[in-house]
Amino acid sequence: MQQPPAPAFPFRPRISPAAALWGVIGLGLLFAAMRVVGTLGPAAWRALLPLSFVLMVITPWVLLSKDGRAQIGLKAPSRPLNSYGWALAFGISAATACFLLGMALFGTTADNWIVSVAASYQRAMNTTGFSLPMLHLAFTLPAALFSPIGEEIFFRGVLRRTLEMRLSERASTAWECGAFGVVHLCHHGLFWGSTGLGVHVLSGAIWVGLMAATAWGFAVIRKRSGSVFPAVVAHAAFNVAMNVGIFGALWF
């Protein structure tokens, strides 16, 4: 049986395979550092978080050829109605599971990852005088746009395709999902305390596992649809559903 032709090299001709791999890894580390500083650093540096997502979106147009952008899923999905339906269902279900597990294990203590996300919202801006619906909109709209688009294009797209140049499909998925989980430690797991940087060891480890497992679901959606856009929808649904829990049950 004739084997299908191998995908064309996705990067621009002037970038070698080795440079492509290390360049994408370096970009991932840069985006992670921007995320950590933008989340845990002083207020003056908060803009680094959304900026990192914008740079993730730009990356394919800087590094990849037109064919390479198609390879990472920047194209219409197959069976769009089915793909987007499953994406919405998965995103909402995964967020609900994370919320309920956090409440069951840790209640409203600082070990609950949802409490940490709510606290990060309060650090991000002065919420005094804002109604609950206004706050919900102010935090949910960016959460439904910036991180879903940027992270899915980078993790499920650029990083995944680069890893597949050297690793198997399963190994590439494991590495990109693991990286996705680890970078979310800045949202829960790492924190600034009175004595400096602290770690929620148990709940932080669970949170990383939950984020990696959720990312694996996004990766399955990306693979089955042939497009990164349903994964973006799943990610956006996750963030919106998470904020429904925060502002419906945990806002304080």
Backbone torsions as a table, in degrees:
resi	resn	phi	psi	omega
1	MET	NA	131.3	-177.6
2	GLN	-72.7	131.2	179.1
3	GLN	-77.3	144.2	176.6
4	PRO	-66.2	149.3	-179.8
5	PRO	-63.4	145.7	178.8
6	ALA	-67.1	145.8	177.8
7	PRO	-60.1	145.5	178.2
8	ALA	-64.1	154.1	177.2
9	PHE	-58.5	123.1	-169.0
10	PRO	-80.6	-18.3	-175.1
11	PHE	-88.6	162.3	179.1
12	ARG	-61.6	148.7	-172.6
13	PRO	-56.2	-29.8	-175.5
14	ARG	-76.9	-4.7	179.4
15	ILE	-104.6	122.4	179.0
16	SER	-75.7	160.9	178.5
17	PRO	-57.3	-42.3	-179.8
18	ALA	-66.0	-42.6	178.5
19	ALA	-64.5	-37.0	178.6
20	ALA	-61.8	-47.1	-178.9
21	LEU	-61.3	-53.2	-177.5
22	TRP	-69.6	-30.9	177.2
23	GLY	-65.6	-42.5	179.8
24	VAL	-69.1	-39.1	175.8
25	ILE	-61.9	-43.1	177.6
26	GLY	-61.9	-41.0	176.6
27	LEU	-62.7	-41.3	178.1
28	GLY	-59.7	-42.3	178.0
29	LEU	-66.0	-38.7	177.4
30	LEU	-63.4	-46.6	179.7
31	PHE	-62.5	-38.1	178.8
32	ALA	-64.9	-42.5	179.4
33	ALA	-63.9	-41.4	177.6
34	MET	-62.3	-37.5	-179.7
35	ARG	-66.2	-45.1	-178.9
36	VAL	-63.3	-48.0	-178.9
37	VAL	-66.1	-40.8	-179.6
38	GLY	-67.9	-24.2	-179.2
39	THR	-93.5	-44.8	-173.3
40	LEU	-103.8	-12.5	-177.0
41	GLY	-80.9	-173.9	179.9
42	PRO	-65.0	161.1	-175.6
43	ALA	-58.1	-32.4	-178.1
44	ALA	-64.2	-18.5	-177.2
45	TRP	-103.2	6.0	-175.2
46	ARG	-62.2	-28.4	-178.0
47	ALA	-66.0	-14.8	179.6
48	LEU	-64.8	-28.3	-179.5
49	LEU	-65.1	-58.0	177.9
50	PRO	-64.4	-30.9	178.4
51	LEU	-62.6	-37.6	179.0
52	SER	-62.5	-37.0	178.6
53	PHE	-68.5	-39.2	178.0
54	VAL	-62.2	-42.9	179.4
55	LEU	-65.5	-34.2	175.4
56	MET	-61.5	-40.5	179.7
57	VAL	-65.4	-38.2	-177.0
58	ILE	-72.6	-29.2	-171.2
59	THR	-48.7	-47.9	-177.8
60	PRO	-60.6	-32.5	-178.8
61	TRP	-77.6	-18.8	176.6
62	VAL	-87.7	-42.8	-171.0
63	LEU	-97.0	-31.4	-168.3
64	LEU	-103.2	151.5	171.3
65	SER	-75.8	173.4	177.5
66	LYS	-60.1	-42.0	177.6
67	ASP	-66.0	-37.6	178.2
68	GLY	-63.4	-38.1	178.2
69	ARG	-66.0	-35.4	175.6
70	ALA	-67.3	-37.3	-179.9
71	GLN	-63.9	-33.0	-179.5
72	ILE	-84.3	-1.1	174.2
73	GLY	103.7	13.3	176.3
74	LEU	-83.2	67.8	-179.6
75	LYS	-158.0	167.6	-178.6
76	ALA	-65.6	143.4	179.5
77	PRO	-76.7	156.5	169.8
78	SER	-76.8	142.2	-179.1
79	ARG	48.1	65.2	-172.5
80	PRO	-57.7	-41.3	-178.1
81	LEU	-62.1	-44.9	178.9
82	ASN	-65.5	-43.0	-178.6
83	SER	-62.6	-47.2	-177.6
84	TYR	-71.9	-31.9	176.8
85	GLY	-63.8	-47.1	177.2
86	TRP	-64.7	-35.5	179.5
87	ALA	-62.8	-47.2	178.3
88	LEU	-61.2	-45.3	-178.5
89	ALA	-62.7	-42.8	-179.6
90	PHE	-66.4	-46.1	-177.8
91	GLY	-59.4	-45.1	-179.8
92	ILE	-67.2	-42.6	-179.0
93	SER	-65.2	-43.2	-179.1
94	ALA	-64.7	-42.6	178.7
95	ALA	-64.7	-41.2	178.3
96	THR	-61.9	-42.9	178.8
97	ALA	-63.1	-43.5	178.4
98	CYS	-62.4	-41.4	179.8
99	PHE	-64.0	-50.0	-176.8
100	LEU	-65.9	-38.2	178.8
101	LEU	-66.3	-42.4	177.7
102	GLY	-60.6	-42.6	178.9
103	MET	-67.7	-40.0	-178.8
104	ALA	-66.9	-39.2	-176.1
105	LEU	-84.1	-38.8	-168.3
106	PHE	-128.5	-2.1	179.3
107	GLY	59.0	-136.7	-179.6
108	THR	-103.8	25.7	178.1
109	THR	-81.2	173.2	-179.0
110	ALA	-69.0	-12.6	177.7
111	ASP	-78.8	-10.4	178.7
112	ASN	-82.8	122.6	-178.4
113	TRP	-60.8	-32.0	179.1
114	ILE	-69.1	-37.1	175.2
115	VAL	-62.1	-40.1	179.2
116	SER	-63.2	-41.9	178.7
117	VAL	-64.4	-42.3	178.2
118	ALA	-61.5	-40.9	179.3
119	ALA	-65.2	-35.8	179.1
120	SER	-66.3	-32.6	175.6
121	TYR	-64.3	-41.4	-179.2
122	GLN	-68.4	-30.0	176.5
123	ARG	-74.5	-25.2	-173.8
124	ALA	-70.5	-30.3	-178.8
125	MET	-158.0	161.1	175.8
126	ASN	-77.6	112.0	-174.8
127	THR	-91.6	2.7	-179.4
128	THR	-62.5	131.7	176.6
129	GLY	89.0	-5.2	178.9
130	PHE	-94.0	136.6	175.4
131	SER	-72.9	161.6	-179.9
132	LEU	-60.8	-44.3	177.3
133	PRO	-61.5	-37.4	178.8
134	MET	-65.5	-42.2	178.3
135	LEU	-65.6	-41.7	178.9
136	HIS	-57.0	-46.8	-179.6
137	LEU	-66.6	-42.9	-176.1
138	ALA	-61.8	-35.8	-178.1
139	PHE	-94.8	-27.8	-175.7
140	THR	-79.9	-37.7	-179.3
141	LEU	-59.9	-50.2	176.1
142	PRO	-62.9	-36.3	-179.4
143	ALA	-66.3	-25.4	179.3
144	ALA	-87.1	-9.0	-176.1
145	LEU	-116.5	-59.8	-169.1
146	PHE	-64.0	-60.9	-175.1
147	SER	-69.6	-40.6	178.9
148	PRO	-59.9	-44.9	-178.3
149	ILE	-69.6	-50.0	-177.0
150	GLY	-64.3	-48.2	-175.7
151	GLU	-69.2	-39.5	-179.2
152	GLU	-69.2	-38.7	176.9
153	ILE	-64.6	-41.0	-177.4
154	PHE	-78.8	-54.7	-174.4
155	PHE	-71.8	-54.6	-177.3
156	ARG	-79.6	-12.3	-179.4
157	GLY	-108.9	-84.0	-172.4
158	VAL	-62.4	-52.6	-177.3
159	LEU	-63.4	-46.0	-179.1
160	ARG	-59.6	-47.1	-178.1
161	ARG	-66.1	-37.2	178.6
162	THR	-65.1	-43.0	178.6
163	LEU	-64.1	-35.4	-179.2
164	GLU	-66.5	-15.8	176.1
165	MET	-70.6	-20.3	-178.4
166	ARG	-122.2	-24.7	-172.8
167	LEU	-120.5	169.1	175.0
168	SER	-70.9	166.1	179.0
169	GLU	-60.7	-43.8	-179.0
170	ARG	-64.9	-43.9	179.5
171	ALA	-65.3	-39.5	178.8
172	SER	-62.7	-41.9	177.7
173	THR	-63.0	-43.4	-179.0
174	ALA	-61.9	-43.2	-178.8
175	TRP	-67.7	-44.5	-177.6
176	GLU	-70.6	-33.8	178.0
177	CYS	-72.5	-37.8	176.0
178	GLY	-63.2	-42.0	177.7
179	ALA	-62.8	-40.3	177.8
180	PHE	-59.6	-43.4	178.9
181	GLY	-63.6	-44.6	-176.2
182	VAL	-64.6	-41.5	-177.8
183	VAL	-65.2	-19.6	178.9
184	HIS	-80.7	1.7	173.2
185	LEU	-61.9	-26.3	179.8
186	CYS	-72.1	-15.7	176.1
187	HIS	-90.6	-29.5	170.7
188	HIS	-158.7	133.9	-178.1
189	GLY	126.4	-53.9	174.0
190	LEU	-98.6	140.7	179.0
191	PHE	-156.0	156.9	175.0
192	TRP	-93.6	121.0	176.8
193	GLY	-112.1	-172.7	-178.5
194	SER	-66.2	-22.5	-179.7
195	THR	-105.6	9.6	179.6
196	GLY	115.9	-152.9	-176.8
197	LEU	-73.1	127.8	179.1
198	GLY	-121.0	170.1	-177.0
199	VAL	-136.2	130.1	167.0
200	HIS	-86.4	95.6	-168.9
201	VAL	-65.0	-57.7	-175.1
202	LEU	-67.2	-55.7	-176.5
203	SER	-67.7	-30.8	176.7
204	GLY	-65.2	-40.5	178.2
205	ALA	-65.2	-41.0	177.9
206	ILE	-63.8	-41.8	-179.8
207	TRP	-61.9	-44.1	177.5
208	VAL	-60.3	-43.4	177.6
209	GLY	-61.8	-41.1	178.7
210	LEU	-64.6	-42.4	179.6
211	MET	-67.9	-37.5	177.2
212	ALA	-66.0	-41.1	178.7
213	ALA	-65.8	-40.5	176.9
214	THR	-63.1	-41.5	178.0
215	ALA	-62.3	-35.3	177.9
216	TRP	-63.1	-39.0	175.5
217	GLY	-62.9	-41.8	176.0
218	PHE	-60.6	-39.3	-178.9
219	ALA	-65.7	-38.9	177.6
220	VAL	-63.8	-43.6	178.3
221	ILE	-61.6	-42.6	177.9
222	ARG	-60.3	-44.5	-177.2
223	LYS	-68.5	-46.7	-174.4
224	ARG	-70.6	-30.4	-179.6
225	SER	-87.5	-19.2	-176.1
226	GLY	74.5	10.4	-175.1
227	SER	-143.4	149.0	177.4
228	VAL	-80.4	-17.0	-173.3
229	PHE	-67.0	-40.1	173.6
230	PRO	-61.9	-34.1	176.1
231	ALA	-65.2	-36.3	175.1
232	VAL	-61.5	-43.3	179.2
233	VAL	-63.7	-43.1	178.0
234	ALA	-61.1	-42.5	-179.9
235	HIS	-65.5	-43.3	178.2
236	ALA	-63.5	-41.1	178.2
237	ALA	-62.8	-38.8	176.8
238	PHE	-59.7	-50.3	-177.2
239	ASN	-64.2	-41.1	179.5
240	VAL	-64.8	-45.4	-179.9
241	ALA	-64.4	-37.7	176.6
242	MET	-61.4	-42.4	179.8
243	ASN	-69.9	-29.9	173.5
244	VAL	-60.2	-42.5	176.3
245	GLY	-64.4	-43.5	-178.7
246	ILE	-62.4	-50.9	-175.1
247	PHE	-83.9	-16.7	177.7
248	GLY	-89.4	-25.3	-173.4
249	ALA	-133.1	-21.9	-170.3
250	LEU	-117.8	-11.5	-174.1
251	TRP	-63.7	133.9	-176.1
252	PHE	-140.5	NA	NA
